[in-house]
């Protein structure tokens, strides 16, 4: 039986360097893709947060305006009741004077 020959294929340093560069370029490519995706997500989240803050601020301004309108209406109602009460008081006092 003929002896089996086991020989190691010699990998030249040039081939190993090429594989390393290729592996590094693939890693760099995926790192750039990941950074780009992270940046896009961050920008989208920032825009979403800005929109939510703007909506929240608009909500609070609208709520304050509604409360001011309610308070103004209540104040006008109280003033009208006060003026009507004062008018009734004056009319009552004037009628009392005339009876004497």
C-alpha positions in Angstrom: 0.0 0.0 0.0 1.3 3.3 -1.0 1.9 5.7 1.8 -0.6 8.5 2.2 0.9 11.9 1.8 -0.3 14.5 4.2 1.0 17.8 3.3 0.0 21.2 4.6 -0.9 23.7 2.0 1.3 26.6 2.7 -0.8 29.8 3.0 1.3 32.6 1.9 1.4 35.7 4.1 -0.1 37.7 1.2 -3.2 35.5 1.1 -3.6 35.7 4.9 -3.2 39.5 4.8 -5.8 39.7 2.0 -8.3 37.6 4.0 -7.7 39.8 7.1 -8.2 43.0 5.0 -11.4 41.5 3.5 -12.7 40.4 6.9 -11.9 43.9 8.3 -13.6 45.6 5.4 -16.7 43.5 5.9 -16.7 44.3 9.7 -16.2 48.0 8.8 -19.1 47.9 6.3 -21.5 46.3 8.9 -20.3 48.8 11.5 -21.0 51.7 9.2 -24.5 50.2 8.4 -25.2 49.8 12.1 -24.0 53.3 12.9 -26.2 54.7 10.1 -29.2 52.7 11.3 -28.6 53.9 14.9 -28.4 57.5 13.7 -31.6 57.2 11.7 -33.4 55.7 14.7 -32.0 58.4 17.0 -33.2 61.1 14.5 -36.6 59.5 14.2 -36.9 59.3 18.0 -35.8 62.9 18.4 -38.4 64.0 15.9 -41.0 61.9 17.6 -40.1 63.4 21.0 -40.1 66.9 19.6 -43.6 66.3 18.1 -44.8 64.9 21.5 -43.4 67.9 23.4 -45.0 70.3 20.9 -48.3 68.5 21.2 -48.0 68.5 24.9 -47.2 72.2 25.0 -50.1 72.9 22.6 -52.4 70.8 24.9 -51.4 72.8 28.0 -51.8 76.1 26.2 -55.2 75.1 25.0 -56.1 73.9 28.5 -55.0 77.1 30.1 -57.0 79.2 27.5 -60.1 77.1 28.2 -59.6 77.6 32.0 -59.2 81.3 31.5 -62.3 81.5 29.4 -64.3 79.6 32.1 -62.9 81.9 34.8 -63.7 85.0 32.7 -67.3 83.7 32.1 -67.7 83.0 35.9 -66.3 86.4 36.8 -68.7 88.2 34.4 -71.6 86.2 35.8 -70.6 87.2 39.4 -70.3 90.8 38.4 -73.7 90.7 36.7 -75.3 89.2 39.8 -73.5 91.8 42.0 -74.7 94.7 39.8 -78.3 93.3 39.8 -78.2 92.9 43.6 -76.9 96.4 43.9 -79.6 97.7 41.6 -82.3 95.9 43.7 -80.8 97.4 46.9 -80.9 100.9 45.4 -84.4 100.5 44.2 -85.5 99.2 47.6 -83.9 102.1 49.4 -85.4 104.6 47.0 -88.9 103.1 47.6 -88.4 103.2 51.3 -87.6 106.9 51.2 -90.7 107.8 49.1 -93.0 106.0 51.6 -92.1 108.3 54.5 
